């Protein structure tokens, strides 16, 4: 649904003593694919423990005007993706809550017609798992040992830079 700022014009009457010219209409609908420039980008981080989520959040907020939200599995991630604009999802290779495979989250996102176009990165230090994630439709991600590196920030720029 497009965001719009609306001020209604009222005719001068005993109920509205202000002159009409003081109540000019202001309607600025936005295309559904855009957002106001003052709104930050959104990254959803799925399946990381508190300390790792906090490391990713600090890296992202230090380098981009972005909000970082945490999810824990497929259900809450898909629900969040359907409820708001998300610019990037990062998924831990092994989910913190139950140690299930993060590739299942990527498969769930990429097989859902409503959210399949949202970019996804796998968070792992293992190249073979990164390659598998790319084959499933993700973009090449980064490992926890790379959090804060300039190369990692460069990987995030296409999705989170203004």
N, C-alpha and C positions, 0 to 999 in steps of 0.2 A: 504494500500500500504506500503510495507516495506521501512524503511528509509535506505538510503545507502549514503556513502560518496564516491564520484568517482573523480579520477584524471585521465585524459586521457593521454596516452603515444603518443607522436608525434615523428616521425622520424626526425633526424637531417637534416635540409635543409636550404635553404636560408631564409625561412620564420620562422624557429625555430632553432636558432643557438646553443641552449643548447644541450649537449650530451644526448642521450637517457637514460643513467643510472641516469641522474639527474631528469628525468621525469618518474620515476617508477610508474606503476599503483597501486592504492590503492583502493580496493573495499571490503567493509565489509558489506554485506547485513545482516539485522537483521530479525529474525523470526517475522512474523506479530503480534504475541501475546506479544512481548517484547518491551521494550523501553530502550534507553541508560540509564545507571545508573545515569547520571547527571540530567536527567529530573525529575522534581517533580511529585508527584501524583496529581490528580485533583479531587476536590470535587465540585459538583454543588449544590448550595443551592437555592431552589425554594420557592417563595411565602412569604419570610420574609421581614419585613420593614427594612429600612436602619440601624437603631440601632441594631436590632436583627441579621441581616446579618453581621454587623461589629463585634458583640460579637462572633459569630460562626467563622468568619474569623480569629479573633485574637486568639481564642482558638486553632484552627487548625494550624495556622502558627507558633504559639509558641511551639507546641509539635511535629510537623511533617514538613518534607520538602514537602510542598504541596501548590498548587494554589487553591484558592477558587473563583468560578465564581457565579454570581447571575443571576437567571432567575425568571420569574414572572408568568408563566402559562404553560399549556401543550405544546402549539405550540413551544415556544422558547426553552423549555427544551428538547423536542424530537429532534428539529433541532440541538441543541448543542450536544446531545448524538450521533447523526448520523455523526457529523462532526469531532469528536475527541475522543480520549480515555479518558474515565471518570472512576474513581475508586469507587466513591460513590456519590449518590444523597441524599440530605436531603430535605424533603418536609414539609412545615409548615402545621399544621392541618387546619387552615383557611387562605387562601391566602390573603395577604395584599391588593392587588389591588382591589379585588371585593368581598372578604370574601367568595368565593366559597370553596368547600370542597377539601382539599388536597388529600383525598383518591382517587379522580377522576384522579389526576396526577399519583398516584401510579398505578391505574388500566390501564391508558393509556400506561405507561412504560411497565408494565408486560404483556400487550396484544400485544405489538409490537414485531414481531419476530426478528427485527434487533437489539433491545436494551434490550430485556427482561432479559438478564443475568446480567445487571448492578445492583449492590446492591443498595437498597433504604432503607432509614430510615425515619420514621415520627417524626417530632418535635412537641411533645405535652407532657404536664404534666399528662394527663389522661390515666390511665392504660387501660380502656376499649377501647379507640381509638387506643392505641398501639396494643392491641390484634386484633382488626379489621384489622389494617394495616398488621400484620403478616399473617392473614388469606388470605389477598390479594396478598401475595408474598414478602412483605417487611421483613427486619430483624428488631428486636426490637430496637427502637430508644431511644431518650432521650427528656427531657423537657427543656424548656427555663430556669427553675430554677436550672437545673443541668449543665448548660454550665460552663465549666471550672473545674468541679469536676473530681477527679481522675477516678471515675467509668465511666464517659463519655469518657474520653481519652482512657480508656481501651476498651470501645465498638468500638472506631474508629480505634484502632491499626490494627486489621486484614485487614483493607481496605487501610489505609494510611501510615503505617509504611514501611520503606525502603524495 
